[in-house]
C-alpha cells in the first residue's frame, strides 16, 4: 500500500503578509502555520497586542490545525493606517484575511482580552463563519490600570503618551497611542454586543487567570451563564496573559474543548 502523502506543513514562525481593502487598505502581517488542509484555527490578540503573543500555542496546535495568527491593523508589524478602527472595519479585515488565505469557514477562534469582542462580533454577525469560541481573560467590566485608562481616554497629545509608551511599556503595548485610542473610542466602548450574548449559539469556553486583576474569575464567571453553551475554566497561578504564563494548562484545556462534540 503506497505511503499516504502528508499535508504540507508551514513553519510556525514564518511571517507573511496579506493586503486587505479599506478604506483605507492595509498590509496585515500574520503567521499561517500547520497543514494547509487542517481545520482552521484563528487567534486574535487584544488592543495593544500582536501576533507573537500566541507563540506558546502555535507549536501545540500547528501539528493538526491550520493556525492563523495575524497582527491587527495598526499593531506589531502590520500597517498603521489613518482609520477607521471601528468594529466593522476590524472584523472585515479578519474575514478578508481568511478569504485571502482560502478559508471560507467555519473556523474555531481563540481570542485574548478585548480581542474577544472581535470574536464575539464575528459569531453574532457572521455565525456561519464561526464553529467554537475560546475567550481568554475577558469580562464586561475590565479593570485595566491607570496608564491604559489614560492612554485610552486622556486628551493629552498622543506624541507625549507615545514617548512614555516607548520608554516604559514598549514590551507591553505594540500599537501607537493613537491607534489604541481609536479602537477604544470607535470599537470597544460603542460595542452593543454585551446585550445580545444569549444569541451566541456556538459553544464558548471562557478562560480566566486565577490572579488576573484585569478580568478576574469573579468578573468572568457571570458571562459563562449568559451563553447558551458556555463554560468557564480558571487557570491556576496565572494573571492576564494566561496563554503565555501557563501555556501547557491553557493548551490542554483548549484541546479538550475543541475536541468535544456539539
C-alpha positions as CSV (number, residue, x, y, z in Angstrom):
1,X,0.0,0.0,0.0
2,X,1.5,3.4,-1.0
3,X,2.5,5.7,1.8
4,X,-0.1,8.4,2.4
5,X,1.2,11.8,1.5
6,X,1.4,14.2,4.4
7,X,-0.2,17.6,4.3
8,X,2.3,20.3,3.7
9,X,3.5,22.0,6.9
10,X,4.2,25.7,7.3
11,X,6.8,27.0,9.7
12,X,5.4,28.3,13.0
13,X,7.5,31.4,12.9
14,X,7.3,32.4,9.2
15,X,5.8,35.9,8.9
16,X,3.7,36.6,5.9
17,X,1.5,39.4,4.6
18,X,-1.9,40.0,3.1
19,X,-3.4,43.2,1.8
20,X,-7.0,44.0,2.9
21,X,-9.1,46.6,1.3
22,X,-10.3,49.7,3.1
23,X,-10.9,52.4,3.0
24,X,-8.1,52.5,3.7
25,X,-6.3,49.4,2.6
26,X,-3.7,47.9,4.9
27,X,-0.9,45.3,4.9
28,X,-1.5,42.8,7.6
29,X,1.2,40.6,9.0
30,X,0.4,37.0,10.0
31,X,1.7,33.6,10.7
32,X,-0.1,30.9,8.7
33,X,1.2,27.6,10.2
34,X,0.3,24.0,10.1
35,X,-1.2,21.7,7.5
36,X,-2.9,23.6,4.7
37,X,-5.9,21.3,4.7
38,X,-6.1,21.2,8.5
39,X,-9.1,22.5,10.4
40,X,-8.7,26.3,10.6
41,X,-7.9,27.9,14.0
42,X,-7.8,31.7,14.2
43,X,-6.0,33.6,17.0
44,X,-7.0,37.2,17.8
45,X,-4.9,39.3,20.2
46,X,-6.2,42.2,22.2
47,X,-5.8,46.0,22.0
48,X,-2.1,46.8,22.0
49,X,-1.1,43.2,21.4
50,X,0.4,41.4,18.4
51,X,0.6,38.0,16.7
52,X,3.7,36.8,18.7
53,X,1.6,36.7,21.9
54,X,0.4,33.3,20.7
55,X,3.9,31.9,20.3
56,X,3.3,29.3,23.1
57,X,0.2,28.0,21.3
58,X,1.5,27.5,17.8
59,X,3.8,24.5,18.4
60,X,1.0,22.8,20.3
61,X,-1.7,23.3,17.7
62,X,0.0,23.6,14.3
63,X,0.6,19.8,14.1
64,X,-3.1,19.3,13.5
65,X,-4.7,22.7,12.9
66,X,-4.1,25.3,10.3
67,X,-3.2,28.2,12.6
68,X,-3.6,31.8,11.6
69,X,-2.2,34.4,14.0
70,X,-2.5,37.9,12.5
71,X,-1.4,41.2,13.9
72,X,-4.4,43.5,13.7
73,X,-4.4,46.7,11.6
74,X,-2.1,49.2,13.4
75,X,-0.4,46.5,15.6
76,X,3.0,45.0,15.6
77,X,4.4,44.7,12.1
78,X,1.0,45.3,10.4
79,X,0.5,48.6,8.7
80,X,-0.8,51.5,10.7
81,X,-3.4,53.4,8.8
82,X,-5.4,56.6,9.4
83,X,-8.5,54.6,10.3
84,X,-11.3,53.9,10.8
85,X,-10.8,51.5,13.6
86,X,-14.4,50.6,14.1
87,X,-15.6,47.1,14.9
88,X,-16.9,46.7,11.4
89,X,-13.6,47.6,9.9
90,X,-11.6,45.3,12.1
91,X,-14.0,42.3,11.6
92,X,-14.0,43.0,7.9
93,X,-10.2,42.8,8.0
94,X,-10.4,39.4,9.6
95,X,-13.0,38.0,7.1
96,X,-11.0,39.3,4.2
97,X,-7.8,37.8,5.6
98,X,-9.5,34.4,5.9
99,X,-10.8,34.6,2.4
100,X,-7.4,35.6,1.0
101,X,-6.0,32.5,2.6
102,X,-8.7,30.4,1.1
103,X,-10.7,29.8,4.2
104,X,-14.5,30.2,4.0
105,X,-15.3,28.8,7.4
106,X,-16.3,27.5,9.8
107,X,-13.3,28.4,12.0
108,X,-12.5,28.0,15.6
109,X,-11.4,31.2,17.2
110,X,-9.1,31.8,20.2
111,X,-9.1,35.4,21.4
112,X,-7.4,37.3,24.2
113,X,-8.8,40.2,26.2
114,X,-10.5,42.8,24.0
115,X,-9.8,40.6,21.0
116,X,-12.7,38.6,22.4
117,X,-15.1,41.3,21.3
118,X,-14.0,40.9,17.7
119,X,-14.5,37.1,18.1
120,X,-18.0,37.6,19.6
121,X,-18.9,40.2,16.9
122,X,-17.9,37.7,14.2
123,X,-20.0,35.0,15.9
124,X,-23.0,37.3,16.1
125,X,-22.8,38.9,12.7
126,X,-21.4,36.0,10.7
127,X,-22.5,32.9,12.6
128,X,-21.7,30.5,9.7
129,X,-18.1,31.6,9.9
130,X,-17.5,30.5,13.5
131,X,-17.6,27.0,14.9
132,X,-16.4,27.4,18.5
133,X,-15.0,30.3,20.6
134,X,-12.3,30.4,23.3
135,X,-12.3,33.7,25.1
136,X,-9.3,34.3,27.3
137,X,-9.3,37.0,30.1
138,X,-12.3,38.9,29.0
139,X,-15.1,40.4,31.1
140,X,-17.8,43.0,30.5
141,X,-16.1,45.3,33.1
142,X,-12.3,45.2,32.6
143,X,-10.1,46.6,35.3
144,X,-7.2,48.0,33.4
145,X,-4.6,50.0,35.2
146,X,-4.2,53.8,35.3
147,X,-1.8,54.0,32.4
148,X,-4.1,52.2,30.0
149,X,-7.1,54.3,31.0
150,X,-5.0,57.4,30.4
151,X,-3.8,56.1,27.0
152,X,-7.4,55.3,26.0
153,X,-9.1,58.4,27.1
154,X,-6.8,61.3,28.1
155,X,-6.8,64.2,25.6
156,X,-3.1,64.8,26.0
157,X,-1.2,64.9,22.7
158,X,-0.6,61.4,21.6
159,X,3.1,62.2,20.9
160,X,3.8,62.7,24.5
161,X,2.0,59.5,25.5
162,X,3.7,57.5,22.8
163,X,7.1,58.7,24.1
164,X,6.1,57.4,27.5
165,X,4.9,54.1,26.0
166,X,8.2,53.6,24.1
167,X,10.2,54.5,27.1
168,X,8.4,52.4,29.8
169,X,6.0,50.0,28.2
170,X,7.3,49.0,24.7
171,X,7.2,45.3,25.7
172,X,3.5,45.5,26.7
173,X,1.9,47.7,24.0
174,X,2.6,47.0,20.4
175,X,0.5,49.8,18.9
176,X,0.7,53.6,18.9
177,X,-1.4,55.5,21.4
178,X,-3.4,57.0,18.5
179,X,-4.4,53.5,17.3
180,X,-5.3,52.3,20.8
181,X,-7.4,55.4,21.5
182,X,-9.2,55.0,18.2
183,X,-10.0,51.3,18.8
184,X,-11.3,52.1,22.3
185,X,-13.3,55.1,21.1
186,X,-14.6,53.6,17.8
187,X,-14.9,49.9,18.5
188,X,-14.7,48.8,22.1
189,X,-16.7,51.4,24.0
190,X,-19.6,51.7,21.5
191,X,-20.0,47.9,21.1
192,X,-23.5,46.8,21.8
193,X,-22.9,43.0,21.8
194,X,-23.0,42.6,25.5
195,X,-26.7,42.8,25.4
196,X,-27.1,40.0,22.9
197,X,-24.7,37.3,24.3
198,X,-27.7,35.0,24.6
199,X,-27.8,34.9,20.8
200,X,-24.3,33.4,20.5
201,X,-25.2,29.8,19.6
202,X,-21.7,28.5,19.3
203,X,-20.0,26.7,22.2
204,X,-17.9,29.1,24.2
205,X,-15.1,28.4,26.6
206,X,-14.1,31.2,28.9
207,X,-10.6,31.0,30.5
208,X,-9.7,33.2,33.4
209,X,-6.4,33.5,35.3
210,X,-6.6,32.8,39.0
211,X,-4.7,36.1,39.9
212,X,-5.9,38.2,37.0
213,X,-6.9,41.7,38.3
214,X,-8.0,42.9,34.8
215,X,-10.6,40.2,34.2
216,X,-10.8,38.3,37.5
217,X,-12.6,34.9,37.7
218,X,-15.3,36.7,39.7
219,X,-15.9,39.1,36.8
220,X,-15.7,36.4,34.1
221,X,-18.0,33.9,35.8
222,X,-21.3,35.7,35.0
223,X,-20.5,35.6,31.3
224,X,-20.5,31.8,31.3
225,X,-24.2,31.8,32.3
226,X,-25.1,34.3,29.5
227,X,-24.1,31.9,26.7
228,X,-26.5,29.0,25.8
229,X,-23.4,26.8,25.5
230,X,-20.9,28.5,27.8
231,X,-18.4,27.1,30.3
232,X,-15.7,28.5,32.5
233,X,-12.2,27.2,33.4
234,X,-9.9,29.0,35.9
235,X,-6.2,28.6,35.2
236,X,-4.3,28.4,38.4
237,X,-1.3,30.7,39.1
238,X,-1.9,32.9,36.1
239,X,-2.6,36.6,35.6
240,X,-4.0,38.5,32.5
241,X,-1.8,37.0,29.8
242,X,-2.8,33.5,30.7
243,X,-1.8,31.9,27.4
244,X,1.8,33.0,27.9
245,X,2.1,32.4,31.7
246,X,0.5,28.9,31.8
247,X,0.7,27.6,28.2
248,X,0.6,23.9,28.9
249,X,-2.5,24.2,31.1
250,X,-4.2,26.6,28.6
251,X,-3.3,24.4,25.6
252,X,-4.6,21.2,27.2
253,X,-7.9,22.8,28.2
254,X,-8.4,24.3,24.7
255,X,-7.6,21.0,23.0
256,X,-10.2,19.2,25.2
257,X,-12.8,21.9,24.4
258,X,-12.2,21.8,20.6
259,X,-12.5,18.0,20.6
260,X,-15.8,18.0,22.4
261,X,-18.8,17.1,20.2
262,X,-21.8,19.5,20.0
